[in-house]
Amino acid sequence: MNTEALITMIATQGIVISFASYFFYKVLTIPPKQEPDSYSENDDELVRQSEE
């Protein structure tokens, strides 16, 4: 393998690893969204839909 190919391969792998690390960090460090509980929203409904 010649020098240019080795430099290109290492640079490409470095870029891919950098992007993957950045996005994993971003996804894992965002605060959780406050979403209402789907069951508590339906507590006032008297008739549930039956599974058919």
Protein Blocks (a to p, Z undefined) as FASTA:
>chain_A
ZZklmmmmmmmmmmmmmmmmmmmmmmmmpccdddddfklmmmmpmbdcddZZ
